[in-house]
Amino acid sequence: MGAESSKPVVNHSETNECLDEKLSHQFVNLNIEDIKSASSDLSVENITKFSKNFHQDSKNLLAMNAMAGNDPTGVFLNPKSALNNDQHIFNVKLDLEGSATNQKSSGRCWLFAGTNIMRLAVISKYKLSDDFELSQSYLFFYDKLEKANWFLENMIDLAHKDIDDRVVQYLLTDPVGDGGQFDMLINLVEKYGVVPKSVFPETYSSSNSRRLNWLVTVKLREFAAVIRKSIEQGSSIQSVRVIKQKMMEDIYRIISIHLGEPPSQFDWETQDKNGKYIGIHDLTPKRFFKEIVNFPISTMVSLINDPRNPINALYTVDRLGNIVGGRPIRYINTTSDNQKQLAINVLKSGRPVWFGCDVGQFSNNRIGAMDTKIYDYELAFNVKFNLTKEERLLYKESLMTHAMVFTGVHLDKDGKPLRWRVENSWGVDTTGDKGFWVMTDEWFSSFVYQIVLEKNDIPRKLVSLLDNQPTVLPAYDPMGALACPY
């Protein structure tokens, strides 16, 4: 036998008392006697005590009455919020922004943000009106089609897994959702090019995508069942892929009827802001992108801030993508402060910055603001929110839900950011400064997860990480969340 352990003897009763003491300090009204008498059930006596304490503070009754017939975001709006003073004044701002766009009732924010940064060179080159847009519907069409194929290939690959497998169930949840990541945009543009919005305009279903998504999803789940049964019965992968081609033809038909068929060749005819005619003929979408848009999309790199994982490391997300054989999703993890400084550098150079965030947190649509102090929840409910950014990710309180574009920043005398100017894609009539929002720097730290920059704008030591094998996060990881609020 080995030597007797020399570890000190731990008095567990003393340890528990210390932990109880620590816990009691986290809650003002909690004492040791409460802890000793606590039970697992919610008793009537507990509820009676809650009600008695509630009525002892008349502020609670005022808040309850105010809430009865009013929108809480109006009742609890904080008049002392940092954004209520000169909120749309910025000492670093793009000379050319373009008009704000409108994704309407769809989750195409990542496509709108992407086309919004790509269109600026076209507006400048041809002296177009600020409302010129590239067709989001064109990219949307091919994204839907490619995602359907991506999903079916995943179903083939995972056919040996139990149907209740967590990854299988996750992929079945939303196989052709509207959202996406920037690397997925790169895949689409490199394979299919882009076209002006005038060449492939909106349809009802591009602006209101829920019914289209439902129909395609129903068919894809049906096809997944066929694929799994065929493989279980001994069919080869190649024979299943023959069946898949017929499935994809059905999907193509459904999407085309909803969105129209994209052009393979077109003439671009428009006029500049002075009414001068512009006509370029016999274009293809890939030629239009290469010769007219000429945006360095293949050099773009995603920098994330994920405090759960080590920084200065490369990550990807299992089974996240849209085009089979396309560019994989890759993220370089860095600090929020580094994201900010690099974004400031790009804005100072006169270029916009695509970013992903959790837009629903502490934001107000009417004034177009994102501010951690925008609502006075402590005054209203006597509660504070204490989760860290890391804890919000771990406990499913936050994830990327929306993509937008930085077009400006306001710096203090030391060059530190105070607030950011944000081009949203929720229209120009009712939100912010003609569709442009403002974000406090504290909100950036808390809820911005991703920015996308050209390689030349990123330190070489970070870019070199792209040569490494990425750490693979699970398919259901919050960094795999697709930015797609309706």
C-alpha positions in Angstrom: 0.0 0.0 0.0 1.1 3.6 -0.6 2.0 6.1 2.1 -0.7 7.7 4.1 -2.1 10.9 2.6 -0.7 14.1 4.0 -3.7 16.2 2.8 -5.2 18.4 5.6 -8.5 17.3 7.1 -11.3 19.5 5.9 -14.2 20.3 8.3 -17.1 20.3 5.8 -19.5 21.9 8.3 -17.2 24.9 8.6 -16.8 25.1 4.8 -20.5 25.0 4.3 -21.0 27.8 6.9 -18.4 29.9 5.1 -20.2 29.4 1.8 -23.5 30.2 3.4 -22.0 33.4 4.8 -20.7 34.3 1.3 -24.1 33.6 -0.3 -25.9 35.7 2.3 -23.9 38.7 1.3 -25.0 38.4 -2.3 -28.6 39.1 -1.4 -29.4 42.0 0.9 -32.3 40.4 2.7 -30.8 36.9 3.1 -29.5 35.8 6.5 -28.1 32.6 7.9 -31.4 31.7 9.6 -33.2 32.0 6.3 -30.7 29.5 4.8 -31.2 27.0 7.6 -35.0 27.1 7.3 -35.2 27.1 3.5 -37.2 24.3 1.9 -37.6 23.1 -1.7 -41.2 24.0 -2.2 -42.8 27.5 -2.8 -45.1 27.7 0.1 -48.2 29.9 0.5 -46.4 31.6 3.4 -43.6 32.5 1.0 -46.0 34.1 -1.5 -47.9 35.9 1.3 -44.6 37.4 2.5 -43.7 38.4 -1.1 -47.0 40.2 -1.4 -46.6 42.0 1.9 -43.2 43.3 1.0 -44.4 44.3 -2.4 -47.1 46.5 -1.0 -44.8 48.1 1.6 -43.1 50.1 -1.2 -45.6 52.4 -2.9 -43.2 52.7 -5.9 -44.1 49.1 -6.8 -47.8 50.1 -7.0 -47.0 53.1 -9.2 -44.9 51.0 -11.5 -47.6 48.4 -11.7 -50.3 51.0 -12.6 -48.0 52.6 -15.2 -47.4 49.2 -16.8 -51.1 48.3 -17.0 -51.7 50.1 -20.3 -48.3 51.2 -21.6 -45.3 49.8 -23.4 -42.6 49.0 -20.8 -39.9 50.4 -23.0 -41.5 53.8 -22.8 -42.3 53.7 -19.1 -38.8 52.7 -18.0 -36.8 54.7 -20.6 -34.0 56.4 -18.7 -33.9 60.2 -19.3 -30.3 60.3 -17.9 -29.1 57.8 -20.5 -25.8 58.8 -22.1 -27.4 58.8 -25.5 -29.9 61.6 -24.8 -27.2 64.3 -25.3 -25.8 65.0 -28.8 -26.4 61.4 -29.6 -25.9 61.7 -33.4 -22.7 63.8 -33.2 -19.6 62.0 -34.3 -16.0 63.3 -34.9 -15.2 60.3 -37.1 -17.8 59.7 -39.7 -17.8 58.4 -43.3 -18.3 61.1 -46.0 -20.4 58.6 -47.9 -22.8 56.3 -46.1 -25.7 55.6 -48.4 -29.3 55.7 -47.3 -30.5 53.2 -44.7 -32.1 50.1 -46.1 -35.0 47.9 -45.0 -35.0 44.1 -44.7 -38.7 44.2 -43.7 -40.1 41.0 -42.3 -37.1 38.8 -43.1 -33.9 37.8 -41.4 -31.6 39.0 -44.1 -29.6 41.5 -42.0 -26.3 39.9 -42.8 -27.0 40.2 -46.5 -28.2 43.8 -46.1 -25.1 44.7 -44.0 -22.9 43.0 -46.6 -24.4 44.7 -49.6 -24.4 48.0 -47.8 -20.6 48.0 -47.4 -20.1 46.8 -51.0 -22.4 49.4 -52.7 -20.5 52.4 -51.5 -17.7 52.1 -54.2 -20.4 51.9 -56.9 -22.2 55.0 -55.6 -19.0 56.9 -55.5 -17.6 55.7 -58.9 -20.8 56.5 -60.8 -22.0 59.4 -58.7 -25.3 57.6 -57.9 -28.0 58.6 -55.5 -27.5 57.5 -51.9 -30.5 55.1 -52.2 -28.7 52.8 -54.7 -28.7 49.2 -53.6 -27.4 45.9 -54.7 -30.0 43.1 -54.8 -30.3 41.3 -51.5 -32.9 39.1 -53.0 -30.5 37.8 -55.6 -28.1 36.5 -52.9 -31.1 35.4 -50.8 -32.2 33.1 -53.6 -28.9 31.3 -53.9 -28.4 31.2 -50.2 -31.7 29.4 -49.7 -30.9 27.0 -52.5 -27.4 26.2 -51.3 -28.6 25.9 -47.7 -31.1 23.2 -48.8 -28.3 21.3 -50.5 -26.0 21.8 -47.4 -28.8 20.4 -45.2 -29.4 17.3 -47.3 -25.7 16.6 -47.5 -25.6 16.8 -43.7 -28.5 14.4 -43.5 -26.6 11.9 -45.7 -23.5 12.3 -43.5 -25.4 11.9 -40.3 -27.8 9.1 -41.4 -26.0 6.6 -39.1 -26.8 8.8 -36.1 -29.9 8.3 -34.0 -32.7 10.6 -35.0 -32.6 12.0 -31.4 -29.0 12.9 -31.7 -28.5 16.4 -30.5 -26.7 17.6 -33.7 -29.3 16.0 -36.0 -32.1 17.6 -34.0 -30.4 21.0 -34.1 -30.0 20.8 -37.9 -33.6 19.8 -38.3 -34.8 22.9 -36.3 -34.2 25.5 -39.0 -32.5 24.1 -42.1 -32.9 27.2 -44.3 -33.2 30.1 -41.9 -32.7 33.6 -43.3 -29.6 34.4 -41.3 -26.0 33.8 -42.1 -22.3 34.6 -41.4 -19.9 36.8 -43.4 -17.9 33.8 -44.7 -21.2 32.5 -46.1 -21.7 35.8 -47.9 -18.2 35.4 -49.4 -19.1 32.0 -50.7 -22.2 33.4 -52.4 -20.5 36.3 -54.0 -17.6 34.3 -55.3 -19.8 31.7 -56.8 -22.7 33.8 -58.1 -21.6 37.4 -58.2 -24.1 40.2 -57.5 -26.6 42.4 -59.4 -28.2 45.8 -58.9 -31.5 45.8 -57.0 -33.2 47.2 -60.2 -32.3 44.0 -62.0 -33.6 41.6 -59.4 -36.0 43.5 -57.1 -37.9 42.5 -54.0 -41.0 40.2 -54.1 -43.5 39.8 -51.3 -41.8 36.6 -50.2 -38.3 38.1 -50.0 -39.6 40.8 -47.7 -41.9 38.4 -45.9 -40.0 35.2 -45.8 -41.8 33.2 -43.2 -44.2 31.3 -45.5 -41.4 30.5 -48.0 -39.2 29.2 -45.1 -42.0 27.0 -43.8 -42.7 25.4 -47.1 -39.1 24.7 -47.9 -38.5 23.4 -44.3 -41.4 21.0 -44.5 -40.1 19.5 -47.8 -36.5 19.2 -46.5 -37.6 17.4 -43.3 -39.6 15.0 -45.6 -36.5 14.5 -47.8 -34.4 13.9 -44.6 -36.7 11.1 -43.7 -36.4 9.6 -47.2 -32.6 9.8 -47.1 -32.3 8.2 -43.7 -34.6 5.3 -44.6 -32.8 4.8 -48.0 -29.4 4.5 -46.3 -30.8 2.3 -43.5 -32.1 -0.1 -46.2 -28.7 -0.3 -47.8 -28.7 2.3 -50.6 -25.4 3.6 -51.6 -24.4 7.3 -51.0 -24.2 7.8 -54.8 -27.7 6.5 -55.4 -29.0 8.7 -52.6 -27.4 11.7 -54.3 -29.2 10.9 -57.5 -32.5 11.0 -55.5 -31.2 14.3 -53.9 -31.0 16.0 -57.3 -34.7 15.5 -57.8 -35.3 16.8 -54.3 -33.2 19.9 -55.1 -35.2 20.4 -58.3 -38.4 20.6 -56.2 -36.7 23.1 -53.8 -35.5 25.2 -56.8 -39.1 25.3 -58.1 -40.5 26.4 -54.8 -37.9 29.2 -54.3 -38.2 30.4 -57.9 -42.0 30.8 -57.6 -41.6 32.8 -54.4 -38.6 35.0 -55.4 -38.4 34.8 -59.2 -35.5 33.3 -61.2 -32.3 35.3 -61.0 -30.8 36.6 -64.2 -27.7 35.0 -65.8 -27.1 38.0 -68.1 -28.5 41.6 -67.9 -28.1 45.2 -69.0 -27.6 47.8 -66.2 -29.3 51.0 -67.1 -29.6 53.8 -64.5 -28.9 57.5 -64.1 -26.6 59.4 -61.7 -27.8 61.9 -59.2 -27.7 64.6 -61.8 -29.9 62.7 -64.2 -27.1 61.6 -66.6 -27.8 58.2 -68.2 -25.6 55.2 -67.4 -25.8 52.1 -69.5 -23.6 49.0 -69.3 -24.7 46.0 -71.4 -24.2 42.2 -71.6 -23.2 41.9 -68.0 -23.2 38.7 -66.0 -23.5 38.8 -62.2 -19.9 37.7 -61.7 -18.6 40.3 -64.2 -20.8 43.0 -62.5 -19.1 42.2 -59.2 -15.6 42.1 -60.6 -15.7 45.1 -62.8 -18.4 47.4 -61.3 -18.4 46.6 -57.6 -14.8 45.5 -57.3 -14.9 44.9 -53.5 -12.1 42.9 -51.9 -14.5 40.4 -50.4 -12.1 37.4 -50.5 -9.7 39.2 -48.2 -12.3 39.7 -45.4 -11.7 38.1 -42.0 -13.9 37.7 -39.0 -12.7 38.8 -35.6 -14.8 37.6 -32.6 -14.8 38.4 -29.0 -15.7 35.2 -27.1 -14.6 35.4 -23.5 -15.4 31.8 -22.9 -12.5 30.7 -25.0 -8.7 31.6 -25.2 -7.9 34.7 -27.3 -5.4 34.7 -30.2 -6.8 31.4 -31.4 -8.8 30.3 -34.5 -12.3 28.8 -34.2 -15.0 27.3 -36.4 -18.4 25.9 -35.8 -19.3 22.3 -36.7 -21.7 22.0 -39.7 -22.2 25.7 -40.1 -22.2 26.9 -43.7 -24.2 27.2 -46.9 -22.2 26.1 -49.9 -20.8 22.5 -50.0 -17.1 22.8 -50.9 -17.1 26.5 -50.1 -15.0 28.6 -47.7 -15.4 27.3 -44.1 -16.5 29.6 -41.3 -13.5 30.9 -39.4 -13.2 33.2 -36.5 -10.1 34.7 -34.9 -10.8 35.3 -31.2 -9.5 38.6 -29.8 -10.4 41.2 -27.1 -13.2 43.7 -27.4 -10.6 46.5 -27.0 -8.7 45.2 -30.0 -11.9 45.0 -32.0 -12.7 48.6 -31.2 -9.2 50.0 -32.1 -9.1 48.1 -35.4 -12.7 49.3 -36.3 -11.7 52.9 -35.4 -8.7 52.6 -37.7 -10.8 51.4 -40.6 -13.5 54.1 -40.0 -10.7 56.8 -40.0 -9.7 55.5 -43.4 -13.2 56.2 -44.7 -14.5 52.6 -44.9 -17.4 51.0 -43.1 -17.2 48.0 -40.8 -19.6 45.0 -40.8 -20.4 43.6 -37.3 -22.6 41.1 -35.5 -24.2 41.7 -32.1 -27.2 40.9 -29.8 -29.4 43.8 -30.9 -32.3 42.9 -28.6 -30.4 43.7 -25.5 -31.0 47.2 -23.9 -32.0 48.8 -27.2 -34.9 51.1 -28.2 -36.4 51.1 -31.7 -38.1 54.4 -31.5 -35.0 56.5 -30.8 -32.6 54.0 -32.5 -30.2 53.5 -29.6 -28.3 50.7 -27.9 -27.2 51.6 -24.4 -26.8 49.4 -21.3 -28.4 52.2 -19.2 -31.3 53.0 -21.6 -33.9 51.4 -19.3 -33.9 52.1 -15.5 -34.8 48.6 -14.4 -33.3 49.1 -11.0 -35.7 52.0 -10.3 -38.7 50.1 -11.7 -38.0 46.6 -10.3 -35.2 47.0 -7.7 -33.1 44.5 -9.7 -29.7 44.7 -11.3 -28.3 42.6 -14.1 -25.0 41.1 -13.0 -24.1 38.4 -15.7 -20.7 38.9 -17.4 -20.4 38.6 -21.1 -18.9 35.2 -20.7 -21.8 34.1 -18.4 -24.4 35.4 -20.8 -23.0 33.1 -23.5 -22.7 30.2 -21.1 -26.2 30.5 -19.7 -28.0 31.2 -23.1 -28.8 34.8 -22.2 -27.0 36.2 -25.3 -25.8 35.3 -28.8 -25.5 37.0 -32.1 -28.9 38.0 -33.4 -28.3 40.8 -35.9 -25.7 42.2 -38.3 -25.2 45.9 -39.0 -22.6 48.4 -40.2 -20.5 50.9 -38.3 -20.2 54.2 -40.2 -18.8 56.5 -37.5 -17.5 56.8 -34.0 -17.1 59.6 -31.5 -13.8 59.7 -29.7 -12.8 61.6 -26.5 -9.7 63.8 -26.3 -7.5 60.7 -25.6 -8.9 58.9 -28.7 -11.1 56.5 -26.7 -14.5 55.6 -28.2 -17.6 57.1 -26.5 -20.3 56.1 -28.9 -20.7 54.5 -32.4 -22.8 55.3 -35.4 -24.6 52.3 -36.8 -26.3 51.8 -40.1 -29.3 49.5 -39.5 -31.5 47.8 -42.1 -34.9 48.4 -40.4 -36.0 51.3 -42.6 -35.7 55.1 -42.4 -39.1 56.3 -41.2 -39.4 55.3 -37.6 -36.0 54.4 -36.2 -33.1 56.7 -35.1 -31.6 59.3 -37.4 -33.2 58.3 -40.7 -32.4 54.6 -40.0 -29.0 55.2 -38.4 -28.7 54.2 -34.8 -26.3 55.1 -32.0 -24.5 52.7 -29.7 -22.6 53.4 -26.5 -19.1 52.1 -26.1 -20.2 50.1 -23.0 -22.9 48.4 -25.1 -20.2 47.5 -27.7 -18.1 45.8 -24.9 -21.2 43.9 -23.7 -23.0 42.8 -26.8 -20.8 43.1 -29.9 -19.4 39.7 -30.8 -17.9 40.0 -34.3 -16.4 42.5 -36.7 -15.2 41.8 -40.2 -12.1 43.6 -41.7 -9.8 43.2 -44.6 -6.6 41.2 -43.9 -4.5 44.3 -44.4 -6.3 46.0 -41.5 -5.5 43.2 -39.1 -2.1 42.7 -37.3 0.0 40.1 -39.0 0.2 37.9 -35.8 -3.6 37.6 -35.9 -3.8 36.9 -39.6 -1.2 34.2 -39.3 -3.6 32.2 -37.1 -5.6 31.5 -40.3 -2.8 29.0 -41.1 -3.7 26.9 -38.0 -6.2 24.2 -37.6 -9.3 25.8 -35.9 -10.8 24.6 -32.7 -14.2 23.2 -33.6 -17.2 24.5 -31.6 -20.3 22.4 -31.5 -23.1 23.1 -34.1 -25.3 24.5 -31.4 -22.7 26.8 -29.9 -23.8 30.5 -29.6 -20.9 31.5 -31.9 -22.8 29.5 -34.6 -25.9 31.6 -34.1 -27.1 33.0 -37.3 -27.9 36.7 -37.3 -31.6 36.8 -38.2 -34.2 38.6 -36.1 -37.5 39.4 -37.8 
